[in-house]
Amino acid sequence: MVFDSVLVVGVTHPELLEWAARSARQCTALAPSRRAAQGARAFAERRGFTCRVLTAAGDDARFGSELLHGGAHFDALLLDHPADSGEALGQMLAQARGLLVLKGRLWMFEPYDSLEGSRGRVIEHPLARLRRLLEGAGLHCERLSPIEADGEHVLAAFARPLAEGPALTTNAEGAA
């Protein structure tokens, strides 16, 4: 499958960045720091793929003011360890939903521990919490799986925009 445009938020796992770049006509990545952006650009150059790498900064650091206020829309969005918690994660997911075309796709990889609650107290099961946060952001969670890699526990989620949602966009529907 080839996407028209993909946004990768976070460059923690360069393999995800490479997959996105090779699966899309246009790839954009947001790195959390200038150093991370330099590392992502160097990785892309070494591996021979093209992806525009931006450094997120300011109040809209998760997505960058340029994307949020510039009307950018993507067919696919990969959230590589957003690691926000509580309301911040819900707001970030709503922003992500606003960047997806109507038939877009979102993949999210979040540390299991970040969804457990404060001080180790489980208030809501992490799987249920992530489903609720996705739904609240106008996204339908189609798949949710706990995975373990290199001793790290991660929740992997796949979601699509709801037909009607809080951040519904009426931009082109994309080729997904």
C-alpha positions in Angstrom: 0.0 0.0 0.0 1.3 3.5 -0.9 0.1 6.5 0.9 0.1 10.0 -0.5 1.4 11.6 2.7 2.6 10.3 6.0 3.5 12.2 9.2 5.7 10.5 11.8 5.6 12.2 15.2 8.7 11.3 17.2 11.8 9.6 15.8 12.5 7.2 18.7 12.5 4.2 16.4 14.2 5.1 13.0 12.8 1.9 11.5 9.3 3.4 11.7 10.5 6.5 10.0 12.0 4.4 7.2 8.8 2.3 6.8 6.8 5.6 6.5 9.1 7.1 4.0 9.1 4.0 1.8 5.3 3.7 2.1 4.4 7.2 1.0 4.9 9.7 -1.8 5.6 12.4 0.8 7.0 11.8 4.3 7.2 14.4 7.1 8.7 13.7 10.5 8.6 15.8 13.7 11.5 15.3 16.0 11.3 16.6 19.6 14.7 18.3 19.5 17.3 19.6 17.0 19.6 16.8 17.9 16.9 14.2 17.3 16.2 15.8 13.9 19.8 15.7 12.9 20.0 12.0 13.9 16.9 11.3 11.8 18.2 13.1 8.8 21.6 11.3 9.0 19.8 7.9 9.3 17.7 8.7 6.2 20.7 9.7 4.3 22.6 6.5 5.3 19.6 4.3 4.4 18.8 6.1 1.1 15.3 7.4 1.7 13.8 10.8 1.7 11.8 12.4 4.5 11.4 16.0 5.5 12.4 16.2 9.1 11.2 19.2 11.2 12.0 20.1 14.8 8.8 20.6 16.9 8.9 23.7 19.1 6.7 26.1 20.9 3.2 25.6 22.4 2.3 23.2 19.7 5.5 21.2 20.2 3.9 17.8 19.5 2.8 18.7 16.0 4.5 22.0 15.3 2.7 25.3 14.6 3.5 25.0 10.9 1.4 21.8 10.6 -1.4 22.7 13.0 -2.1 26.1 11.6 -1.0 25.5 8.0 -3.9 23.2 7.0 -1.7 20.2 6.5 -3.5 16.8 6.2 -2.1 13.3 6.0 -3.3 9.9 4.9 -1.4 8.2 7.7 0.0 9.3 11.0 2.5 7.4 13.2 2.8 8.4 16.8 6.1 7.0 18.0 6.0 7.0 21.9 4.1 10.2 22.4 4.4 9.6 26.2 1.9 12.3 27.2 -0.4 11.3 30.0 -4.0 12.1 31.1 -5.6 15.1 29.4 -2.5 15.9 27.5 -2.6 12.6 25.7 -6.3 13.2 24.8 -5.6 16.7 23.5 -2.6 15.3 21.4 -4.9 12.6 19.9 -7.5 15.3 19.0 -4.8 17.3 17.3 -3.6 14.1 15.5 -7.2 13.5 14.4 -7.4 17.0 13.0 -4.3 16.3 10.8 -5.8 13.1 9.2 -7.9 13.1 6.1 -11.4 11.5 6.5 -10.2 8.1 5.5 -6.8 8.4 7.1 -5.1 5.9 9.4 -3.3 6.4 12.7 -0.8 4.0 14.3 0.3 4.7 17.9 3.0 3.1 19.9 2.8 4.1 23.6 4.7 2.8 26.6 2.3 0.7 28.7 3.5 2.3 31.9 2.5 5.8 30.8 -1.1 4.7 30.7 -1.3 3.0 34.1 -1.9 6.0 36.2 0.1 7.9 38.8 2.4 6.3 41.4 1.7 2.8 40.1 -2.0 2.9 41.1 -4.1 1.5 38.3 -7.3 3.6 38.1 -8.3 2.4 34.7 -6.9 -0.5 32.7 -4.4 0.9 30.2 -6.1 -0.8 27.2 -9.5 0.6 28.2 -8.0 4.0 28.9 -6.4 4.2 25.4 -9.6 3.1 23.7 -11.5 5.8 25.6 -8.9 8.5 24.8 -9.0 7.5 21.1 -12.8 7.6 21.0 -12.9 10.9 22.8 -10.6 12.3 20.1 -12.9 11.2 17.3 -11.0 8.0 16.4 -12.3 4.5 16.2 -9.7 2.0 17.6 -9.7 -1.0 15.3 -6.8 -2.9 16.8 -5.0 -2.6 20.1 -2.3 -5.0 21.2 0.2 -5.1 24.0 3.7 -6.0 22.7 7.1 -6.5 24.2 10.3 -5.7 22.4 13.7 -5.5 24.0 12.2 -5.7 27.4 9.9 -2.7 26.8 6.1 -3.1 27.2 4.3 -1.1 24.5 0.7 -0.7 23.5 0.3 -0.7 19.7 -3.0 0.9 18.4 -4.5 1.2 15.0 -7.3 3.7 14.6 -9.4 5.5 11.9 -11.3 8.7 12.1 -15.0 8.4 13.1 -17.4 9.5 10.4 -18.4 12.3 12.7 -16.0 13.5 15.4 -14.9 16.5 17.3 -12.0 17.3 14.9 -13.6 16.2 11.6 -12.0 17.7 8.6 -13.7 18.0 5.2 -10.4 18.0 3.2 -9.8 15.6 0.4 -10.4 12.0 1.4 -7.0 10.6 0.5 -6.0 7.4 -1.1 -6.1 4.8 1.6 
